[in-house]
Amino acid sequence: MNIKIIFPDKKEAAIKPGITAMEAISEWQKKALDSAVAVKVNGIAVDLSYILKEDSIISIIDISSAEGLSILRHSISHVMAQAVQNVFAGAKVSIGPSIEDGFYYDFEYKEPFTTDDFAKIEKRMREIIAADYSFIREDLSRAAAVKLFEKKGENYKVELLDDLSAEVKVVSVYKHDDYVDLCRGPHIPSTGRIKAFKLLSVAGAYWRGDEKNKMLQRIYGTGFAEENTLNEYLKLLEEAKKRDHRRLGKELDLFQINEEVGPGLIIFHPKGMMLRYIIEDWERKEHWKRGYEMVMGPQILKVDLWKKSGHFDHYRDNMYFTEVDEQAYGIKPMNCLAHMLIYKSKIRSYRDLPLRYFELGTVHRHEKTGVLHGLMRVRQFTQDDAHILCTPQQLNSEIRAIADFVNYAMGIFGFEYEVELSTRPENSIGSDRDWELATTALENALKDNKTNYIVNEGDGAFYGPKIDFKLKDALKRKWQCATIQCDFTLPERFDLNYIGADGERHRPVMLHRVILGAVERFMGVLIEHYAGAFPVWLSPTQSVLLTVTDKHIPYAEKVYGELIAAGIRCEKSLENEKLGYKIRQAQIQKIPFMLVIGDKEVEANTVSPRARDGQNLGALSVKEFIALVQEMCEKKK
């Protein structure tokens, strides 16, 4: 009996069972196979070699799609793993997934890999690709798979198999040439479909991300459908190195990370602190305009409170603890508990709601050493944290208002962004009903705001679903900053109430939200986005006075006083050096305006601003220059 196949254009065909998805697609539209890497059958991603046995709806996974690119990269990681084992006898494999910008594979090997080894590995990879080996899936019993990998000496694969649920009786492996890997798939049809790849870096990585486990060696790489796309990406990587905020932070004298202090802990220098102050001052004013009230909670709270909130059970591995007078305290990783206690400090009416509590709250989280990265991932950071307590009826308008605030803020700093809705994770608290209500509230607000978004299944916070705003910087890299989390659970745990219009007690809903996220991370993103050349309103130093000779110093001091009095952030370069040298130093520091002070300026009582891009603005009075800078700050330029 024939089975019915429905193709992407809704055309139907009756075919004999037992043919592959590739064969079926070939009969429908042979050209579609040119860029197809896999296929979805009844919504499940499978190989093109998948055998059709029942009525099916087919959709193509094209190499141009994010899913198709991910499958390609995962297949490249298998080729890399084979190449590493061919070149370095005795290397053991562990896991090798695709990631957002490429792929990696973790290896155990007696000697450290270096980037000098990449040429040998890539050469072997090209040989494997040229041979055009088919990726062949085979389903094995769990016991047979364990036996296979034990025989190969792949103890990491055996451990993965041993840790599978007892209900899992059958697993899949993929073979190409003589290489076999434990994998769910799908994969591209053959190694010859790989056209463009590059190995990028090597780093240490603990097995399963646990510091108690063995340190493995992780080789990162990337791959694309076409060579020109790969070349464009590699150019972006080179540009990213130039913009690295850790390098620029040192060159521009913004901050330091000192091993004497400890990893993940930032020391801000005067210019870095000024940049931070400007951002935080702007935030305070913008929150005040939107009806937020400023609050502050303590750095440590009794452990009993963290148990009550659920953080102790679900987050304690990321927390620090201390003891005072034989009482256990938790150093706060989040700001929400104190805000709930502020709400609970007196009886609330429905007429009081919504209440919007805002805190630039410093928190501490125990991040693993291996993931710490400059300002982007630290152990102490400050969040522009707010908690909104409102009635269920106010939820939609509050979520929409936050989304509008995020949109405004991203526009101010010049960022585009994408939106994700993250749903309930496996490790969560709260009832099914509350999770459904919270998720629906977030989804409806996005729809009402006509916001395009994607669903990120299972990536919500342990107490509620969330909307994540991922900004794109000048190099089109995505960074997680703003988020909105909808929480019915914590108000229940802390027994928060308000008196409704009916005179009865009702439970408020809590929204956790940040606009910029961690101030430190946002500063790191800004440094790289602007390559350290901040717009005038954000620049820690907006202008520098450059004297031609020592006789011009008295006038320069007078101008300096006027600029500082007007709120212009200014420095002096009065040393006895040539003007060209002073200009170069100011350009290295990426200062927006260099004010040259020579005989003409002293005689005419003016300044001669030179922009950092080399443009000369001509002679201006000090008042005219002040007005120019103030206008640029007002317009956020």
FENGIHU-V570015 format. One record per helix or strand of 3 or more residues. SS is the DSSP state (hx for helix, st for strand). FROM is the first residue (numbers start at 1). TO is the last residue. If there is no record, write none. Layout:
BEGIN
((SS/FROM/TO) (SS/FROM/TO))
END
This chain:
BEGIN
((st/2/6) (st/12/16) (hx/21/34) (st/36/41) (st/44/46) (st/56/62) (hx/66/87) (st/102/108) (hx/115/131) (st/136/141) (hx/142/152) (hx/155/162) (st/170/176) (st/179/182) (hx/191/193) (st/196/206) (hx/207/209) (st/215/224) (hx/227/243) (hx/245/251) (st/255/257) (st/266/268) (hx/270/289) (st/300/302) (hx/303/309) (hx/311/318) (st/320/324) (st/327/331) (hx/336/343) (hx/350/352) (st/355/364) (hx/369/371) (st/380/390) (hx/392/413) (st/416/422) (hx/432/448) (st/454/456) (st/466/472) (st/478/487) (hx/489/493) (st/509/518) (hx/519/529) (st/543/547) (hx/550/565) (st/570/573) (hx/579/588) (st/593/597) (hx/599/604) (st/606/611) (st/616/621) (hx/622/634))
END
